[in-house]
Amino acid sequence: MDFQKILDEIQEDVQPYFGKGAVADYIPALARVSPDQFAMALRLADGTEYSVGSAETPFSIQSISKLFSLMLAMDIMGEDLWTRVGREPSGTAFNSLVQLEYENGIPRNPFINAGAIVVTDVIASHSANAPRRVADFVRQLSGNDQNRVDEEVALSEWEHGYRNAALANLLRSFNNITGDVDSVLDVYFRQCAITMNCLDLVRAVQPLVLGGHSPIANRQVLTQREAKRVNAIMLTCGLYDAVGNFAYSVGLPAKSGVGGGIVAVLPGQFSIAVWAPELDAAGNSLVGTRALELFTTKTGLSIF
Ligand code: GLN
C-alpha cells in the first residue's frame, strides 16, 4: 500500500473542513494557536514512518497525557488501580462533576478528568519527583528530549482550573485522593502541558502496537495483557462523549486532547497521529477525526 500517497491525499481531502470548528479557548496559550495547521504521522510495526504536514511541530498534548499516565499507574498499581477508577464510558463531558458525586467519588474511567486526577495521585504518591515523572516517561517512549512541559500553559491551567480543582477536592472528600490536593493538581496540569509532535506520538505509543514493548526505550513498558487493556479503554473511553461515533466512523482505539491532537493504534500493525487545532463540540479535533476516518476508509485497515 502506498501510505505516503494516502496521507498526501488526506491532507487535500480535509481542506473543506477547516474553519468549521474552534480552537480551545479556555486558556490564552491555546486560544492563540493558529487554526489552519495540520499534521499526520504513521508508524508501522516494523518501524517504517510516513508523515504529511507539520509533523515535527510540537503542540500541547493535553488529555493525550492521560494515556501515558495510565500506563505508568498500571505499572505501579497493577489490577488494584481498578478499585479507585472504573472502566466504563462516562456519557458526559470530560470535565463533568455531577457523575462523580452520585457515584461516590469513583470516576467512570481514567480518561475523563476526574479519573486522570486519581491516576495522577497514584503516580504522585509513588514518585520521588512526581512533576517530572510523566514527562520523563514520555521522553523515554518518544526518544525526544525536547518533549517538555510548557510552563506558560501549565501556569494558565492553574489560573483557569476551577473545575479541575473542584473535581480534585470532591475526590479528596471521598478519600479517593490521598495526597495534598494542590500537589496532585500541579502534577496533573503539568502533564497536560507537555508538548509533542505527531512523530513523537506515533513512536511513544508503539507499546500499544507491539504488545507492551517500546522499540524506542528498548524495553517492555507494559505486559502484553496490560497493553491489550489500555487499548480496550481507549476504544471505549478515549474520545469522551463522542467515543461511539468515533468507533463507528474511524474504528480504532484512540486518545484525543483539546490541543487538537489524536493518537490511534491498530494493534500489531501501526500507530497514527493527527493534529489540527480546531475542535468539535465534544472537544475533539474536527479535521483530525475526519482525517482518521479517511485513513481507515481508504486503507480498509481498522479493528473491525
Ligand atoms: N487541561 C485540560 C483540562 O484539564 C485537558 C482537557 C482535554 O484535553 N480534554 O481541562
Residues whose N, C-alpha, C, O or C-beta is under 5 A from the ligand:
A	BS01	LIG	Q62 S63 F94 C192 S256 G257 V258
